[in-house]
Amino acid sequence: MTQQPGEQWARPAPDGAQPQPTLPVDESDQPAAPPPLPQASPLPMAPPGRPVIGGSATAPPAAAPFDPSFTPTAPIPTDAPGPVGPAGPAPVGSPAAARSTAARRGAGAKLLGALSLALTAGLLGGIGGTYLLARTGVVTVTQTSARSGSSGPRVTLPTAPAVRRSPGTVAAVAAAVLPSVVQIEITASEGQGSGSGFLIDDEGHVLTNNHVVSAADDPTLTVVFEDGSQQKATVVGKDASYDLAVLKVNTGGRKPLLFGDSDAAVVGDPVIAIGAPLGLQSTVTTGIVSAKNRPVSAGDSQAETSYMNAIQTDAAINPGNSGGPLVDLTGAVIGVNSAIARAPGPLGSNNGNIGLGFAIPSNQAKRIAEMLISKGVAEHPIIGVGLDGRYTGQGVKVLEQATGDQAPVVPGGPADKAGIRPGDVIVAIDGRPVTTSVELIVAIRAKAVGDTAKLTVRRGGKDLTLTVTLVAAPKTG
């Protein structure tokens, strides 16, 4: 996706943080990497074609009653619906969303004083008389004279029959999913904020966005469940490039959500976004899958830039939704809500939903979560080339000569072994055209270490198809 004039990408950031435009950076220029990390135990997946509620075959506990006292990127302007609060970073080539601390817990709408109204009318009957209006389906009014000792007329209004909801309705899915979705409260010296997350296994692991938990230095993290109960949480692992983080918390036996197959989702599929936008816990919005494979990069700095081959949705996503699940009508997670597009204009002037939200596909989120749980870090697949950011023609051009420490093609790396040369122009990956470096990086990051990619390379006016086997980027720091 190519950035248009006037467009900006941003991740909804905590209050006080303003998104800064970030140029996508190719991170695939490192030398050959170390061996792959050990595999983590697979997280639960949803069975195809069946409604899912939790991590086991047993039905989940009924949703707890709502506590009314609790108030809680690519070439398009985006705001990552991230932490909500007065401080903390969060944009990712995305729209930083101003978070108001008034939207935090306890700062909700005030209860206005109740106003008692009394209406009086003359009696319809004589003293001691009783009158009955028994018009079917309307109202039954019984009036008794004051002499009988009655305090006044008794009125019975008609009521509708109880609503029966089938498993595939939005209401039924929301009732099943909400107990497994949490609000994440962040408290630090810089201020306060909040984001969203959801349970992913029976061990108490919660998946959220990296920009939610990294919005402040050494924050105190509190997970708030749907019923208002709270637990302190610790960070198990996080990765800025994938914009994902895993927390550990005492879940009290609550059931996890199951991962669905994001590759099986198609444009037009109904979806439900759940989270705590602007601190409003347990908010449910609906929409459809508007597009797939949207190349999005977001971040407030080069070091924090994330890349996602995103699912686009028109379900309302706002600052604070970051880290919450995007589920299908079986309740299976098909994405992790992470960024929103922002209409052109002054930074901070329009940080809310405009119907363009972006979620990390569940297949990628599940794979990264398993690595974070097992080792606390994630692997980044690379092909080992440096890209020319000055090139404006069709495709993405490999550097013709070294720039600083950046070699055009890393000797002995995947691209070198596949036959890619300095100055080659990569015009497609796996048959899908690429026009920007972000599109290429996103497509590579969507794969796993050890996967192969077919690159269409233009050299001397001719197109060649070269197969590259991805390796892990070397660890830094």
C-alpha positions, 0 to 999 in steps of 0.5 A: 500500500503506497502512502498518499499525499497528506496521509499519516500513519499512527498508533493510538498513543497514551494521553500526551503523546503525539505521533511522529512520522516514521520512515520504514527501515529495512532490518534485513541487512544483518549477517547470518543468524544463530540457530532457531529458538526452541519451539514453545508448546502450541497455544490452543487453536479453534476447531474449524466450523465450530463455535468456541468459548474457551480453552477446553471442551467444557462450557465457560462460566457465564459472563459476570454482571457488568459493574456500572461503577467501573468506567473505565500503518503502511502508507495510511495515517494510523493511530495504534489504539494503544494505551490511554493516558496522559503520558507514554509513547505509542504511535507507529507510523500511526496516529497517536491518540490523546488519552484522557485520564478522565476516561480512566476508572472512576472518572466516568459519567456522574450520577445525576440526582434522581427526580421524583415526579407525581401525577394526579388525576380525579377518580374515574368511579364513585366512592368505593367503586372499582373500575377495570379496563381489560383491553387485551395487550394494552394496560390493566388499571384497577382503581380503588376508592380511598375508603378501601385503604389503597394508596393509589391505582395499580398499573401493569404495563405489557412486556415483551417475551424473553429474547432467545439468542442463538450461538452465532449472534453478536450478543451470544459471542460477546457474552462468551468472549468478554470474561476472557478479555481484560483491561490493562492499567499502566501506572508509572512516574510519567503518568497513567494509561490503559490498553486491552488484552486477552487470555491465551492459555490456562497458565495465565498468559495474556496477549497484548501489544508491545506499545501498551506495556512499553508506554512508560519506563518500569510501569506497574501493570494491573489487569482488570477483569470484566467483573471488576476484579484486579490482579497485578501482572508481570511481563513475560516477553515483548517484541517491538518489531511485531508489536506484541507482548505477553503478560502473566497474571492469576486468572482465577480459573477463567478460560482462555480464548482460542486462536482461529485461522486468520488465513481462512478469513475472507473480505466481508466476514463479520468480525467483533472487536472487544476492548477498553477504548478510552478506558471504557472496559468491555466495549464491543463493536462490530464490522467486517474484514474490509481487506487483508494483507495491508502492509502497515508500519507504525511507531514513534521511533526507528527502534520501536517501529513495528511491521504487520501484514494486517487485517483491515476492519471497519469495526470501531477501534479507538485509543485503548483498544490496542491489544484486544481481540478481533474475533469471528462469529464463533468467538475465535481470535483472528487478529489483535487490534493494533492500529487505526488510520487517521484522516489528514490534518494537524497531529492530534486533531482527529485521533478517533475511529474513522472506520479504518482499523488494523489487526495483527493476523492471529496466525502470526500473533500465535507464533510470536506469543509461543516464542515469547512464552518459551524464551522471552524474545522473538525471532525476526526472519530476514533475507540479508539485503540493504534497500535503497530508500532513494529509489522511486521506480517500480519495485524495491531496489537493492543497494548498489554499493555499501552504505556505512556498515550496510552491505547491499547483499550480506555475504553468505546470507539468504539473498546471496545464496539465492543469487540476488545481486547489488542493484537488483530490483525486487518487484514481487514476493510470492507473486504479490507486487511490492512497491515500497520497502515496507511492503517487502519487510511486512511480507517477510516478517509475516513468515517464519524462520526457515520458510521460503519466499519466491522473489521476482527480481528485475535485472537488465530489463529481464525478470527472474524468479529466485527462491530465498530461505529465510534465516533469523536476524542476529540478536542485538544488544 
